[in-house]
Amino acid sequence: MITYDAGDTEMANTQKRKRGIIAVALLMILFGIVEIITAFTHNFVGISTTQGTLSAYTTAAVGSLYAIAGKVSILIQKLSL
């Protein structure tokens, strides 16, 4: 007969949650970098974006915030192990 310990299930759920958060954080970093590139090339998957200087710097700033938030999320997960 197999018995389950509540601690084992809780630990498995915690590991799944941490993997999910790390996956989302990696996507945040990737999308942030892509947004920074899009801001200065003014080209997103063949679609031309606004050519304005203010728009480019604003978009790059938002992209860098996405990337930084992703890095901080990964750092927090690694510190909470």
C-alpha atoms as one frame of an Amber mdcrd trajectory, in Angstrom:
protein
   0.000   0.000   0.000   1.350   3.434  -0.982   1.024   6.298   1.458   1.653
   9.919   0.655   3.225  12.387   2.998   1.756  15.870   2.870   5.298  17.276
   3.029   6.253  15.468  -0.197   3.296  16.935  -2.072   4.005  20.404  -0.726
   7.658  20.145  -1.758   6.698  18.982  -5.264   4.262  21.899  -5.635   6.929
  24.343  -4.457   9.409  23.016  -7.026   6.826  23.294  -9.821   6.014  26.844
  -8.765   9.692  27.822  -8.744  10.211  26.340 -12.216   7.177  28.236 -13.476
   8.403  31.527 -12.036  11.857  31.008 -13.541  10.298  30.219 -16.940   8.218
  33.406 -16.819  11.270  35.415 -15.683  13.302  34.111 -18.632  10.500  35.135
 -20.995  10.435  38.589 -19.392  14.159  38.953 -20.054  13.773  37.740 -23.651
  10.817  40.019 -24.409  12.564  42.962 -22.751  15.605  42.508 -24.981  13.391
  42.174 -28.059  11.561  45.364 -27.085  14.860  47.238 -26.747  15.956  46.013
 -30.192  12.577  46.966 -31.671  12.840  50.450 -30.162  16.011  51.248 -32.097
  15.453  49.284 -35.316  11.805  50.436 -35.647  10.941  47.033 -37.080   8.876
  44.365 -35.314   8.304  41.172 -37.314   8.066  43.141 -40.535   5.828  45.837
 -39.053   7.306  49.324 -38.964   7.013  51.144 -35.641   7.106  54.845 -34.782
  10.295  56.600 -35.907  10.272  59.257 -33.160  13.236  59.675 -30.825  11.107
  60.041 -27.690   9.155  56.926 -28.612  12.359  54.956 -29.166  13.847  55.906
 -25.795  10.564  55.308 -23.971  10.155  51.873 -25.542  13.770  50.996 -24.750
  13.248  52.078 -21.132  10.163  49.883 -20.795  12.033  46.968 -22.373  14.923
  47.388 -19.980  12.480  47.435 -17.053  11.006  44.137 -18.289  14.481  42.601
 -18.501  15.522  43.921 -15.078  12.304  42.614 -13.489  12.996  39.185 -14.994
  16.544  39.177 -13.631  15.320  40.227 -10.180  12.699  37.446 -10.227  15.363
  34.859 -10.993  17.628  36.278  -8.289  14.821  36.108  -5.725  14.066  32.504
  -6.656  17.717  31.490  -6.364  18.051  33.181  -2.966  14.922  31.500  -1.611
  16.164  27.959  -2.280
